[in-house]
């Protein structure tokens, strides 16, 4: 852990030298948040131990990880920069899952125990933990549902899990401190963001689980999204104030695209025409026209936008503003922000049901999830979950939303009634659900 902490300090100092807004440096060094107590991704890692950690200090969540949650979870969007990842990164690119005896399964990363816990969604029953690498941080599932890929940050590897048997295969070495993963719609290639100072993305050929030559991108790549046609991957580089497109056919990095400060999350519309990048330090979202890789005028949102999800019809993007305790809807036809929607304290995660009727927002320090009716952009009564809601993934049938609560396990929310029940599975982080 010493090397990791030194790297975080170095990145924070570098951010300061480049005259970034203070918020970005604080994101990296997990600084004090004016007494607002939150369990964050980095503080979670620093409290590893033989049992549940309770001493995580005040901190701030590393941006752009909503799932990592809600892409496979929301089924309809690429959220937090990962495709088929926990979270809407968490698209509808997946194909129907057939021939797997155990049906739909949610896979929950436990970074404290270096395991992944499968949950049978039909009964919300946890299964036996699956051992993976050191400090797993993100997960993505192939569109056919046959393999889950788990990113092990400290181990510098990716562990494939065969979902039919829940057996971990030999880890794939990527190097660096990988932070994010996305899988192409045809399922042939997984792209792993190297994170840290590697400034690379490593493609993995899923047929053989072979890593290919790393692709040079910007500094500190933290999120990835892939267009629905599978032609381009967009890599968000937190320390470079840019997004790097990768041509998937040749694994070639194209000219970087300028964004706002502190880009942290990305989502792509279902028609693939526009990518939206949340710029945490600028309080804006940058639309990118994918046909030409041209950035459009930034859209003003609230403070510290760090998660984004797009409705299945592509008409509205919902941006989570952590510092404002709001969600900003954006009308994608005109790139116009609508009035912000008030949610709970320190919102960090969002996922949208497959029918496009409801968005669920995880409020980290409030211990609640706020449902939003998309037809009216009205927030409903918050759902009490306890813990620190961290990521959200929704089942393909839209009946259940799974919310990771860090040390408090997982909450299963019945979307028909917006009622929750807890699953005591130990620590929980990123989530992905089989198609």
N, C-alpha and C positions, 0 to 999 in steps of 0.2 A: 504493500500500500504506500510505502515511502515514495517510490517512483511516481505513482499516480498523483500523490499530493504535491510533489515538486512540479509535476507538469501543470497542474491546475494553477499553482502560484505563478509559474512562468507565463501561462496564457493570460492571467489577470494583469500581470505587470505589462505584458505586451499591449493589451487592450488600453491600459492607461497611457502608455507612451504614444499610442496612435490617436490620443485625444478622443476616444470613444466616450459617449455618454456614460456617466457613472453607473447607470443601471446595468450595462453590459458587463462591466468589470465585476459588479456584484453578482451577476448570474454565475460567473465562472468561479469566483472565490467563495460563493455561498455566504455572503455577508449578512449582517443583522438587518432584518426587515422591519425596523421600527416596532419591535416587540410583537409583531404578528407571528405567531408560532405556526410552523408548517413542517410536515414531513416531506422532504424533497428527495429527488433521485440521488443526489450526491450525499446528502446527510444519511440516507438510508444505507448507502454503501459503506459509509464510514462507521456505522454502528454494527457491523457484522460481528457475530458471536455465536456461541453454541445454542443460545435461546433467543427469543424475541427481544429486539433492542428497544429500549424505552428512552434512551438518553439523547435522541437526535435533537440537536440544538436548532434554534431559529435559523431558517434558511430559505432559499428560494429554489423553486424547481427549475432544473435545466430545461430550457424552452424547446419546443418542437417535438414533444413526445406524446402526444395524445394518443395516442395512440397511435408512434409509433403507433394506438389503440383503436383507434376506432376505424382502420381501413378494412380489414377483413370483417371487423365487427359491424360496421355500419353497412357493409356490403355495397354501398352506393357511392362512396367517395374515396378519394385518397386523402387521408388526413394526417397531419403531423408529419408528412413527408414519407410515409411508408405505404407500400401497396401490399394488400393482403396481409397486413400486419395488424396487431392488436389495435384496434381502433379503426375508424373510418378510413385510417390510413389507409388505425384504423386509414375497392371498387366493385362494381357489378360485373367485373371482367371474368369472374370465376365461372366454371362450368358445374353442372349438377354432379353431385358426388354419388357414385354408384358402387355397389359391390363391397362396401366396407361394413362389416357386421355390427360394429358398435355405434353406428349413427353419428350424429353431430356431437362434437366434443369441443369444449373450451379449454385452451391451454394457458395456464397462468404461471408467469415467471416468478420464482422465489429467489431473489438475489442474495438473501442472507444465508440460505442453505445450499445454494448452487444447484437448484433443482427446478423442474417444471412439473406442475400438478395438473393432470387431466381431470376435467369435470364433465360427466355425462349430462348434457343439457336437458334431456328428457325428464330426468329426476333431480337435477342439480346435486348429483352425488359425486364427491371427490374420489379419485382413484389413487393408486400408489404413486408417490413422487418419482420422477425420472431424473437421474443424476446427469448433469451436463457439465460445462466448464466453470471456471471461476468467475463469479459475479455476472451472471447473465442479465442483459439489459433490454433486449428487444427480441421479437419473434415474428415470423411470417410463415404463412402456409401456402403451399402450391395450389393453383386453381383446381386441380383434381382432388385435393384434400388428402393426398397420400403421404405427404412429407411436411413436417414442420421444421423450420430452420431457426435455431436459437443462437443469438449473438452473445458471445462471452467476452465481455470487455477486457478484463484484466488478463485473461488467458490468451487474448489475441486470436480467437478462433470462432468457428461456427459449428454447432452440433446439430446434425440432422436427426430427426426422430421419425421413425416409421409409425404412422398413426394407426395402422391396422393392429399392431402389437404393442404400441407405446414403448418401443425399444430404441434406445439411443445408439446411433451408429458412430463410427470413428470420427473424431472432430476434424474439421477442415481448417488448416492453418491459414490465417489471413494476415497476421502481423498487426502491429499498431494497437490501438485501443478502439476497436470497432464499436459504433454507437447505433447504427440504423441499418435496416435491410428492406429491400423491396424485390418483388419477383415479377417477371414479365408475364403478360396475359397468357402466353402459350406455355408457361411453366418451365421453359428450357433454361433460363438463366436467373440466378439471384445476384443482386448487386448489394455489396456491403460497404457502407461508409466507414472509412478508417478512423475517423475522429482524431483527437489529439493533434500532434504536429505532423502526422503522416501526409495529410493533404492528398489522399488517394481513395479510390473506390476499387474494390476487388470483385470482379465477376466470378461467379461459380457456375460451372456447367452441372446442372442438376442430374442429368442422366448418369453421370459418373462421380458426382461430388468432387470435381476437380477444380481447384482455383486457377484462374487464368492470370495473365500479367496485369498488375495493378495499373489503373488509369489515373493520371495526375489531374487533380481538380484544384479547388482553392483551399484556404486554410480552415481547419476545423470543420469538415463536413459533418453535419448533424442530422440531415433528413434527406430522403429521396422520394420522388414520385415518378411514376411511369405513365405515359400516355396510353389511352385505351387501345390504340392501334399497335402498341408495342414497339414503336419506332424510336422513341426518345425517352431517356431517363433524365430527370432534372435533379441536380444535387445542390442542396442549400449549404453554403459555406458561411458559418457564423462569423468567422474572423476576417472574411474577405469582402463583406458587403456585396456579395454577388451570388448568382446561381450559375452553375456550369451544366450545359446540356451535353449529354453523351449520345452519340449515334449508336444505337444498339446493334445494327447490322455489322458494324466494324469495330465496336468498342473504342470509338474515337471521341475524345473531348473536343467540343466545338468552342467558339468564342464565348467567353463568359458574359453574362447579362447583369447589368448594374441594377441593384435594388436599393432599399433603404438600409439604415444601420441595424445591425443585429438581426439579420434574417434567421428565422427559427423554424418555420413550418411552411408547408406547401400543400395545396390541393388542386386537382385538375378537374375541369368540368367533364361531365359524361361524354360530351361530343368531342372532347380533346382539343378544343380550339383555344382555351384560355387556362393558364396556370395562375393561381393566386398565391402570393408569397407574403406571409405575415412578418413584418419588420418590428421586432420587439422594442428596440431602442428608439425607433422613429415614431412609433404610434401610428403606423400606416400599413396598408396592404398594397403591394405592387402587382398589378395584372400584367401578364406576359402573353403576347400573341404568339402562339406556338408555331404558326405557319412561317413566321419570319424571325422568331426569337427576339421580338421587339418589346421592351418594357413600355407600358403606357403610364399615364399620369397616376401618381400614388393616390390612394383613397384614405382619407383620414378616418381613423377608428378611435378606440379608447386607449388607455394607458397600457403598455406592454402586451400587445396582442401576441399570443404564443400558440394558439391552436385554431384550426379552421376546418369546416366541413361543408360540403355542398349537397344540396337536395338532389334526389334521383332525377328530377326533371331539369336540373341544371339552372333553374331560374334564380336561386338564392344561395349565396355563400354566407355562412354564419361564422363570425370571428369572435373568439373568446379573448376578452381584455382583462388580464389578471389584475392589474393595478386599479382598474376602474370598477371592478365587480360587476361588469356588464358583458353583454353579447351584442355585437353590431351586425345586423343583417345587411347584406349588400345585394342590390338588384343587379344581376350579372348582365342583363341586356344593355344597361346604361352605365354600369359601374358606379351606381349611386348608393351611398350609405343611407340606410333608413334609421329612424330613432332607435337609440340603444335600449336594450332590454335589461332590466335590473335582475341580477341573480344573487347568489350567496357570496360569502367572503372567499377571496382568492380562487376564483374559478380557473381550472386548468385543463379540463378534458371535455370533449363533446363528441357525440355520435348521433346519427339520424336513423330513424327506423326505415326499413326497406320500402314501406308504403309512402314515405315522405310526409307523414302527418305530424310527427313529434321529434323534437331534438331534446336530448338529455345532456345536461351540463353538470359536471362534477365540481363541487365547491370544496376545495381542499381543507381550509381551516374551519369551515362551517359544519363539516361532517354531514353534508346533505347533497342531494342531486335535484336540480331544478328542471322539470319538464317545460318545454316551450311548444305551444300549439303553432305550427308553421302557418296555418291558414290565416291566423290573426296576429302572429308574433306576440302572443300573450303568454307570460310566465304563469304557470300553475303553482299550487302550493308545493313547497319543497318536500322532498321525500327524505326522511331521516334514515341515514345509513350508519352513522357513527364513523369512527376512524378518520382517515384523511383520503377522501376520494381522489384517485390518482389517474386511472385510465378507465375507459368504458368501451365495451364491445357488445354488440346486439346480435342475437341469433338470426340466421337467415329467414326464419318465419316471422321475425319481429315480436315474438311473444315474451322474450326475456332479455333484459339488459344486465350484463355482468359488470360490476364495478369493483376494481381493486382498491383496497382500503389501507394498503401498506401493512402495518403491524396488526390491524384488526381483521385481516382475512379478506373475504370477498362478500359483497352483497348481491343477491339475485333479485332484480326488480321485475315484477309481473307488470308488463306494460298495459294490460287491459284495465288494471285497477290502480296502478302506480303504488303498489305496496311492496315492501322489501323484506327479505329474510337473510340473516347472516349465515355464512359458511365459514367455520373455523378451520382454516387451512394454513395458518401461520402467515408469514410475510407474503405480500403480493405486489407485483409491479405490472409489467406489460401483459396484455391479454390478446390472444388471437383465437378465432373460432373457425372450425372447418366449414367449408361451403355446404 
